[in-house]
Amino acid sequence: MNKILEIKNLSKDYHTINGEISAIEDISLDIYKNEIIGIVGSSGCGKSTLLSILSGIEKQSSGEIISNNNNFSYMLQSDALMPWLNIIDNACLGLDIKHLKTPENIAYVEKLLSNFGLSAFLKAYPNNLSGGMRQRVALVRTLATKPDIILLDEPLSALDYVTRLTISDDIYKLIKKSNVTTILISHDIAECISMCDRIVVLTKRPGKIKNIYNINLKNKKTPSENRKDKLFVHYYDLVWGDLDKDIT
């Protein structure tokens, strides 16, 4: 397997008026090209802190990240679309920021939007779109710069259950088609099992790696199909058994 990212003994401490708080501690993890890896754990265990460090938003207190100059793109829980920009301009925002808004890259973004059934909405504005459509635009924006690794922080948490199932299929297909390595945070165990190749379980704060599960479902066509696999419940029980039960 082709290793694309190496995390070695990563820790993060915060200094507060009440003293020092350790968010994550001694996390070591290898990430491989084109895999989808899920990270689950109880509230406050440092899941989002880990993604913030990987994206460069925060600095680790100790440890090392070996990324071989990989290009990261980060999708937050909120779609964070700009209400004054239409859909194509929102999707191209990262290209604008990085001065990469070429005709070729715009055409690539339009193709991604088309894959999500959004071709008719290129000139529409965010307030004209449903929550599910907005999340699709946000994912396209994340993929627009052709990153090596995307970081997804609870990307479906604001959606209703049926919409989540539909969009998880769309996201999965687009990620696989784009050949992009993905690190996904989710409080939904079933979502992680249905989408991921591996799942990392973190302990309570300070977050440490408690266990890593290889998810070997039979066909891996789509998350909704994966939920029907006979081994799905087996993996659910394993991950659930490892979790501190205040997961959010």
Secondary structure, 3 states (H helix, E strand, C coil): CCEEEEEEEEEEEEEECCEEEEEEEEEEEEEECCCEEEEECECCCCHHHHHHHHHCCCCCCEEEEECCCCCEEEECCCCCCCCCCCHHHHHCHHHHHCCCCCHHHHHHHHHHHHHCCCHHHCCCCHHHCCHHHHHHHHHHHHHCCCCCEEEEECCCCCCCHHHHHHHHHHHHHHHHHHCCEEEEECCCHHHHHHHCCEEEEECCCCECEEEEEECCCCCCCCHHHHCCCCCHHHHHHHHHHHCCCCEC
